[in-house]
Amino acid sequence: MSDNYRRLISNTIRDLILERGEILTTGAFGSGGRSKAFVANAKARAESDPKGLMKDLGITSPADGSDLQKVQKILNAAIHGNSAMSQAYMGTRNVKDKPKGKDEGLDALAVVLSKLDRKNGVRFLAHTLRAASNAGYLDLEKSVQFAVGESNSIIIYSVEQ
């Protein structure tokens, strides 16, 4: 059995045992279309080489705080620690926004895009968070959901599983 399969099985078993929060993207970017090659590569590395991806993105240690604080620390470290990420995204900020399809505004994290479209932006961020989780740098108590906000093109908020 290859190392990639061992890691995948190990991560899956750990997720089931620990019942960790999930990174959810349902409804965040619409349907259809292929992701860009670097996004597909990030997805593969999130499973096969999460620590290597974290190193390449400039993420060197686990994040602490609330789930949204952890997500913000991971994403800001990647955005400001990697030149490709800093070209694709401007950064994150705490906001109160209403996700598409919801009745009320929520405390959320807004991600500001620079040179990347929303669909690939969401996908790449989700792969980054999954890699951080697989590498042991992100331990979520609840799930986090990516969504289109009323005032922001990408928001992330905490949800019950």
C-alpha positions in Angstrom: 0.0 0.0 0.0 1.4 3.4 -0.9 2.1 6.2 1.6 -0.6 8.3 0.0 -3.3 5.6 0.7 -1.9 5.1 4.2 -2.2 8.8 5.0 -5.7 9.0 3.5 -6.9 6.0 5.5 -5.2 7.4 8.7 -6.8 10.9 8.2 -10.2 9.3 7.6 -10.0 7.1 10.7 -8.8 10.1 12.8 -11.7 12.2 11.6 -14.2 9.5 12.4 -12.8 8.9 15.9 -12.3 12.6 16.8 -15.5 13.8 15.1 -13.7 16.9 14.0 -15.5 19.8 12.4 -15.7 19.8 8.6 -14.9 22.4 6.0 -18.1 22.8 4.0 -18.4 24.5 0.6 -21.9 23.5 -0.5 -23.5 26.4 -2.4 -20.4 28.6 -2.1 -19.4 28.7 -5.7 -22.2 27.4 -7.9 -21.9 24.5 -10.1 -19.9 23.3 -13.1 -16.6 24.3 -14.5 -13.2 22.8 -13.9 -10.9 24.2 -11.3 -7.5 25.7 -12.3 -4.6 23.3 -12.3 -3.0 24.8 -9.2 -6.3 24.3 -7.3 -6.5 20.7 -8.3 -2.9 20.3 -7.2 -3.7 21.8 -3.8 -6.6 19.3 -3.4 -4.2 16.4 -4.1 -1.5 17.7 -1.8 -4.1 18.4 1.0 -4.4 14.6 1.2 -1.1 13.3 0.1 1.4 15.9 1.5 -0.5 18.3 3.8 2.6 19.2 5.9 4.6 20.0 2.7 1.7 22.2 1.4 1.7 24.0 4.8 5.4 24.6 4.6 5.1 25.9 1.0 2.3 28.3 2.2 4.4 29.6 5.1 2.2 28.0 7.8 4.6 26.8 10.5 2.5 26.1 13.6 -1.0 25.1 14.8 -3.6 27.9 15.2 -5.5 28.5 18.5 -8.6 30.4 19.6 -12.2 30.0 18.4 -12.8 28.1 15.1 -13.0 31.4 13.1 -9.9 32.7 14.8 -8.1 29.5 13.9 -9.3 29.7 10.3 -8.2 33.4 10.1 -4.8 32.7 11.5 -4.2 29.8 9.0 -5.5 31.8 6.0 -3.6 35.0 6.9 -0.4 33.1 7.4 -0.8 31.6 3.9 -1.9 34.8 2.2 0.9 36.9 3.8 3.5 34.1 3.8 3.4 33.0 0.2 3.8 35.3 -2.9 1.2 33.4 -5.0 -1.4 33.6 -2.3 -0.8 37.3 -1.7 -1.4 37.9 -5.4 -4.6 35.8 -5.3 -6.1 37.2 -2.1 -5.8 40.5 -0.3 -6.5 39.2 3.2 -9.3 38.4 5.7 -11.4 40.5 8.1 -14.0 39.9 10.7 -17.5 40.9 9.5 -21.2 40.6 10.2 -22.8 39.4 7.0 -25.8 37.5 5.8 -25.1 34.3 3.9 -27.1 33.8 0.7 -30.3 32.0 1.6 -30.2 32.9 5.3 -32.5 35.3 7.1 -30.1 36.7 9.6 -26.6 38.2 9.6 -23.8 36.1 11.3 -20.4 36.7 12.7 -18.1 35.7 9.8 -14.7 35.9 8.3 -14.6 37.7 4.9 -11.9 36.8 2.4 -11.0 39.6 0.0 -10.1 38.3 -3.5 -7.4 40.0 -5.6 -6.5 38.2 -8.9 -8.5 35.0 -8.5 -12.2 34.3 -9.4 -14.5 33.4 -6.5 -15.1 29.7 -7.5 -11.4 28.9 -7.6 -10.7 31.1 -4.6 -13.2 29.2 -2.5 -11.8 25.9 -3.6 -8.2 26.8 -3.0 -9.0 28.2 0.5 -11.0 25.0 1.4 -8.1 22.8 0.2 -5.7 24.9 2.3 -7.9 24.5 5.4 -8.3 20.7 4.8 -4.5 20.4 4.5 -4.0 22.4 7.7 -6.5 20.0 9.4 -4.7 16.9 7.9 -1.3 18.3 9.0 -2.6 18.8 12.6 -2.5 22.6 12.4 -6.3 23.2 12.4 -8.5 21.4 14.9 -12.1 22.6 14.5 -14.7 22.1 17.3 -17.6 22.8 14.9 -17.8 22.9 11.1 -17.1 26.0 9.0 -19.1 26.9 6.0 -18.0 28.9 3.0 -20.7 31.0 1.5 -21.5 34.0 -0.7 -22.3 36.9 1.6 -24.8 39.7 1.1 -21.9 42.3 1.3 -18.8 40.0 0.6 -18.1 37.6 -2.2 -16.6 35.0 0.2 -17.5 34.5 3.8 -16.7 31.7 6.3 -18.8 31.1 9.3 -19.1 28.5 12.1 -22.0 26.0 12.0 -23.2 23.1 14.1 -22.4 19.7 12.5 
